[in-house]
Amino acid sequence: MKTVLLFLVLVAGTISALSEIRADDDYGDIRSLVKQGEILSLEDILERYPEADYGRLLDLEVEREHGRIVYEMEFLRDDGRVLELEVDAKDGTLLEQEIE
C-alpha cells in the first residue's frame, strides 16, 4: 500500500521525493492539507532545506508526531555521514537535527 501511495504522490507532484506515509495518514488527507494551506508541500520544504546545503536526499517520511505532521528527511553529506532532520510540516520549523 505504501508503494501505491508513493507512486500517487510522485505523479501528483505534491511530494516529489521518496516518501513513506504511515497507515493512519491517508495520501488524500496529506494532499488536502497542502491544498488548504495547513501544511507546506515537500517542494516548499526542500526549498528551505536544499540538497546543496544539506547533502543528497536519501529518505523522506511524513508522519504524525505528538499531534503535528512532521517531515523526516535523511541527507547523505559529503563526508559520508547521514544527517536527519525533523521539520514541522505546518511552518517549516526545524524541530530536530541529528548526525548519524
N, C-alpha and C positions, 0 to 999 in steps of 0.2 A: 504494500500500500504506500509506503514512504517513497518508493521509486516512482510510482504513478504521480504522487503529489509533486515530487521533484520535477518531473517532466512537465507537468502543467505549469508549475511556477516558472520554469525556464522559458517555455513557449510564450506565456503571457507577458514576460518581461518585467513583472513586478519584482521578482527576485531573480537575479541573473547569475548566480553562482551556486555552488554546491550547497544544498540545504537539507536539513532534517527537521521535520515538523512533528512534534510529539503527537501521539494518537488523539489526545483530547483537544488539540488545536487543529481545526479544520482549515485547509487551504483557503476555502471561501471566506472564512472568518478573518484570516490574516489579510487577504486581498481587500476585503471590505473595510477593515480598519485603516489600511493605507489610503483607500479612496476617500474615506471620511476625514482623513487628516488626523486620526487618532494616533497613528504611529508613522514613522518615517519609512520610506521604501529602502530596500537594500542599496539601490543606486545612490540615494542621499547619504546613507551611512558610509558607503565606500568613498564618496567624495570627501567626507570628513576624515576618514582613516584610509588613505590611499596606499596601494601596494608600493608605490615609490618610496614612501616613508616607513612603512611597517614590514615589508617583505612580501613574498608571494603568498596569496591566499590559498591555504590548504583545505580548510574546512569551515563550514558555517552551519550553525544550528539556530533555530528560532524556538525559544522556549518560554514558558511562563514560570517565573520565579517570584515567590512572595507577592503575588498579585499583580506583577508587571510583566510585560513582554520584553524579552531580552534577546539581542543578537549576540551569539557567542562565536567569535571568529578566531581562527588559528592561522598565523602567518609564519612562514619559514624565512628566517632572517639570513642575511649574507654570511653570518658566522656559523650557520648550520643549526642554530638553536630555534626553538619554536616559541613564538610569542602568542599568548592567548589573551584576548580582550573580551570583556563583557560590557556591552553597551546598551543603555536604556533605549528601547525602540521608539519611545514616545518623543524624546528630545535629543537623542544622540549623545547624552552624557556618558562619559567613561565611568563605569562602576567599579571595574576591577581589571588589573593587568598582572599577568604572571609570565615569567620566562621559564620554560621547561628545559 
